[in-house]
Amino acid sequence: MYFIYILKCSDTTYYTGVTSDIEKRIFEHQNGVHREAYTFTRRPVELVYSESYDKIEDAIQREKQVKDWSRKKKEKLIRGDFFKNV
């Protein structure tokens, strides 16, 4: 199982990522495990959205799609105004 996820950072920006272990990855973001990560200086972070996929290729494709979206469109997705296939 693979996941795309959206984090809301302390500076109110959004970070979109992909992982096979969402609990571990959120822990890493929250605890600053990777100093070079976008979220390192923007902690704490909050998981605000996730989707699961069986294939990594599908998750990566979706992550790229969501990353290109505007803040407004991401917020609609987070609120449930968009569905997975949008």
LUMVEX-674161 format. One record per atom (N, C-alpha, C, O, CB): residue in one letter; atom name; x, y, z. Coordinates in steps of 0.02 Angstrom, whole numbers. Atoms other than C-alpha are relative to their C-alpha. Glycine has a CB too. Example, Ala and Ser with C-alpha at 12.3 -4.5 7.8 and 13.67 -1.06 7.14 Angstrom:
2
r a u v w
A N 45 -59 0
A CA 615 -225 390
A C 45 60 0
A O 97 59 33
A CB -50 1 62
S N -42 -59 -3
S CA 684 -53 357
S C -39 55 37
S O -14 110 45
S CB 20 23 -71
//
This chain:
86
r a u v w
M N 42 -59 0
M CA 0 0 0
M C 45 62 0
M O 95 65 35
M CB -48 0 61
Y N -37 -63 5
Y CA 61 175 -45
Y C -49 57 12
Y O -109 51 0
Y CB 33 7 -71
F N 41 -56 -19
F CA -3 342 11
F C 26 65 -29
F O 87 76 -33
F CB -5 5 76
I N -17 -70 10
I CA -6 521 -47
I C -31 36 60
I O -83 16 85
I CB -25 29 -70
Y N 25 -35 -59
Y CA -29 644 93
Y C 14 75 -6
Y O 59 96 -42
Y CB 32 -28 65
I N -9 -72 -3
I CA -46 829 126
I C 8 18 73
I O -32 -1 116
I CB -59 39 -33
L N -11 -26 -67
L CA 27 911 280
L C -11 75 -1
L O 6 109 -49
L CB 72 -16 24
K N 4 -72 -9
K CA -17 1083 341
K C 56 19 48
K O 60 -7 104
K CB -71 23 29
C N -59 -20 -39
C CA 140 1166 406
C C -17 59 46
C O -68 92 38
C CB 58 19 -47
S N 11 -54 -49
S CA 156 1291 549
S C -5 69 -33
S O -35 114 -5
S CB 55 0 51
D N 5 -64 35
D CA 175 1432 422
D C -60 3 -47
D O -66 48 -88
D CB 64 13 -40
T N 63 9 38
T CA 7 1377 344
T C 10 -22 -72
T O -39 -26 -109
T CB -38 65 0
T N -10 28 66
T CA 89 1311 185
T C -19 -74 2
T O -26 -104 55
T CB 74 10 -25
Y N 15 71 6
Y CA 47 1137 121
Y C 59 -36 -31
Y O 93 -11 -75
Y CB -64 -11 -42
Y N -51 43 27
Y CA 169 997 87
Y C -34 -64 -23
Y O -73 -93 15
Y CB 57 -15 51
T N 29 62 27
T CA 119 850 -24
T C 56 -50 -11
T O 107 -34 -40
T CB -38 14 -66
G N -51 52 6
G CA 216 687 -17
G C -31 -68 -16
G O -91 -76 -18
G CB 41 -4 63
V N 20 69 14
V CA 210 502 -56
V C 43 -46 43
V O 102 -32 54
V CB 6 -18 -76
T N -36 46 -44
T CA 260 355 55
T C -34 -68 0
T O -92 -75 -18
T CB 5 28 71
S N 29 66 -10
S CA 234 171 87
S C -15 -12 74
S O -47 -62 92
S CB 47 -55 -26
D N 12 6 -73
D CA 230 197 277
D C -18 69 27
D O 25 107 48
D CB 64 -29 37
I N 22 -68 -17
I CA 126 348 320
I C 13 18 72
I O 32 75 87
I CB -75 6 -15
E N -13 -16 -71
E CA 144 335 509
E C 73 18 11
E O 88 66 46
E CB -20 -60 44
K N -72 -13 -7
K CA 334 327 498
K C 18 67 -32
K O 56 106 -3
K CB 41 -57 -33
R N -17 -62 35
R CA 341 469 372
R C -25 62 37
R O 11 112 41
R CB -30 -1 -71
I N 26 -56 -38
I CA 230 584 475
I C 44 11 62
I O 59 68 80
I CB -74 -12 21
F N -45 -5 -57
F CA 339 546 626
F C 65 35 -20
F O 90 78 17
F CB 16 -70 29
E N -62 -31 24
E CA 493 593 524
E C -9 75 -11
E O 34 115 7
E CB 23 -33 -64
H N 14 -71 11
H CA 414 758 470
H C -6 37 67
H O 24 89 78
H CB -65 9 -42
Q N 15 -32 -64
Q CA 354 798 646
Q C 63 9 43
Q O 68 56 82
Q CB -51 -41 38
N N -59 0 -42
N CA 523 760 725
N C 63 26 -35
N O 118 23 -6
N CB 13 -68 26
G N -56 -30 35
G CA 636 840 595
G C 57 -48 -14
G O 116 -30 -9
G CB 26 56 40
V N -51 51 15
V CA 727 680 547
V C 44 20 -59
V O 104 6 -59
V CB -33 -67 -13
H N -36 -19 60
H CA 778 750 378
H C 8 76 -2
H O -39 112 -18
H CB -37 -26 -65
R N -13 -72 -5
R CA 858 922 398
R C -12 38 -66
R O -28 97 -65
R CB 71 11 23
E N 8 -32 65
E CA 845 957 211
E C -73 2 -23
E O -89 31 -75
E CB 41 -37 -52
A N 70 4 19
A CA 657 924 206
A C -34 68 4
A O -18 110 47
A CB -37 -50 45
Y N 39 -62 1
Y CA 537 1066 164
Y C -31 14 68
Y O -34 72 90
Y CB -55 -4 -54
T N 36 -8 -63
T CA 447 1037 329
T C 45 12 60
T O 20 29 114
T CB -42 -60 12
F N -45 -4 -58
F CA 602 1043 440
F C -8 65 39
F O -14 64 100
F CB 72 -8 -22
T N 6 -65 -33
T CA 588 1229 478
T C -72 23 6
T O -85 80 27
T CB 41 53 -37
R N 71 -19 -1
R CA 398 1229 466
R C -40 -44 47
R O -101 -51 39
R CB -29 -6 -71
R N 33 42 -50
R CA 358 1114 612
R C -32 43 54
R O -9 98 67
R CB 49 -50 30
P N 29 65 10
P CA 244 1067 688
P C -42 -4 -64
P O -64 47 -91
P CB -43 -19 60
V N 42 12 58
V CA 149 991 544
V C -61 -40 21
V O -61 -73 73
V CB 40 -38 -56
E N 62 36 -14
E CA -26 919 538
E C -21 -37 -63
E O -26 -7 -117
E CB -56 49 24
L N 26 39 57
L CA -86 779 424
L C -72 22 -10
L O -114 15 34
L CB 5 -77 13
V N 68 -24 14
V CA -240 852 340
V C -35 -41 -54
V O -95 -33 -65
V CB 2 72 -20
Y N 31 39 55
Y CA -268 729 196
Y C 45 -58 -19
Y O 107 -52 -17
Y CB -14 45 -61
S N -38 56 29
S CA -216 559 129
S C -45 -42 -45
S O -106 -44 -37
S CB 31 -44 56
E N 32 48 45
E CA -261 436 -8
E C 45 -61 -4
E O 106 -54 2
E CB -15 31 -71
S N -41 60 6
S CA -204 256 -29
S C -6 -30 -70
S O -57 -24 -104
S CB -20 -52 53
Y N -4 31 66
Y CA -151 162 -186
Y C 36 -67 6
Y O 78 -77 50
Y CB 37 46 -50
D N -32 65 1
D CA -101 -16 -225
D C 67 2 -36
D O 113 -35 -18
D CB -45 -51 -34
K N -62 -3 40
K CA 34 33 -350
K C 36 66 11
K O 5 119 12
K CB -16 -9 -74
I N -41 -60 -11
I CA 176 155 -320
I C -6 48 -58
I O -5 109 -49
I CB 73 -19 11
E N 5 -43 59
E CA 160 220 -498
E C -62 45 4
E O -60 104 -14
E CB -2 -43 -64
D N 62 -38 -7
D CA -19 274 -464
D C 7 55 53
D O -17 111 45
D CB -59 -46 17
A N -9 -48 -54
A CA 29 359 -301
A C 45 58 -22
A O 31 116 -8
A CB 30 -34 62
I N -46 -52 24
I CA 174 453 -382
I C -35 46 -50
I O -26 107 -48
I CB 62 -32 -31
Q N 36 -40 50
Q CA 64 510 -527
Q C -49 48 36
Q O -54 106 17
Q CB -39 -46 -49
R N 48 -42 -37
R CA -67 575 -404
R C 36 54 40
R O 14 111 42
R CB -43 -44 48
E N -39 -50 -37
E CA 64 661 -296
E C 21 58 -46
E O 14 116 -27
E CB 63 -33 31
K N -21 -51 48
K CA 130 754 -449
K C -59 44 -20
K O -53 105 -26
K CB 31 -32 -62
Q N 60 -38 18
Q CA -47 805 -497
Q C -18 49 55
Q O -29 108 42
Q CB -59 -48 -14
V N 21 -42 -56
V CA -90 872 -325
V C 51 55 14
V O 32 111 30
V CB -11 -42 63
K N -52 -51 -11
K CA 78 962 -306
K C -8 59 -47
K O 9 115 -29
K CB 69 -32 -9
D N 8 -53 49
D CA 37 1063 -462
D C -62 43 13
D O -71 95 -18
D CB -4 -29 -69
W N 62 -36 -13
W CA -130 1120 -392
W C 12 64 40
W O 62 70 76
W CB -50 -45 37
S N -1 -61 -40
S CA -163 1291 -319
S C -18 -16 72
S O -46 -70 87
S CB -49 54 -29
R N 18 8 -70
R CA -184 1312 -132
R C -76 -9 7
R O -100 -51 45
R CB 23 62 41
K N 73 2 -3
K CA -371 1341 -159
K C -26 -70 -20
K O -71 -97 13
K CB -31 54 -46
K N 23 66 23
K CA -392 1177 -254
K C 20 -54 51
K O -19 -100 63
K CB 30 -16 -69
K N -21 47 -52
K CA -292 1081 -122
K C -48 4 60
K O -66 -47 89
K CB 72 13 23
E N 46 -8 -56
E CA -405 1153 12
E C -69 -30 -14
E O -102 -56 31
E CB -7 73 18
K N 63 33 19
K CA -558 1094 -83
K C 7 -76 7
K O -39 -109 31
K CB -20 18 -73
L N -12 72 -8
L CA -483 919 -89
L C -1 -19 74
L O -32 -69 93
L CB 67 -20 -33
I N -3 14 -72
I CA -446 925 98
I C -70 1 31
I O -86 -40 73
I CB 45 52 35
R N 69 -5 -26
R CA -626 978 133
R C -46 -54 -28
R O -101 -64 -2
R CB -29 68 -16
G N 42 51 30
G CA -693 838 23
G C -42 25 -58
G O -89 -9 -79
G CB -45 -28 52
D N 37 -28 57
D CA -756 949 -117
D C 21 -30 -67
D O -14 -21 -117
D CB 9 74 -2
F N -23 35 59
F CA -655 848 -244
F C 6 -74 16
F O 13 -92 74
F CB 68 28 -25
F N -9 71 -10
F CA -645 661 -269
F C 66 -22 -28
F O 101 16 -62
F CB -57 -39 -32
K N -65 27 21
K CA -495 550 -304
K C 15 8 -74
K O 72 21 -93
K CB 3 -73 18
N N -13 -1 73
N CA -517 552 -492
N C 0 70 -30
N O -1 77 -91
N CB -52 -42 -35
V N -2 -69 27
V CA -514 742 -508
V C 71 19 -16
V O 84 74 -39
V CB -30 50 51
//
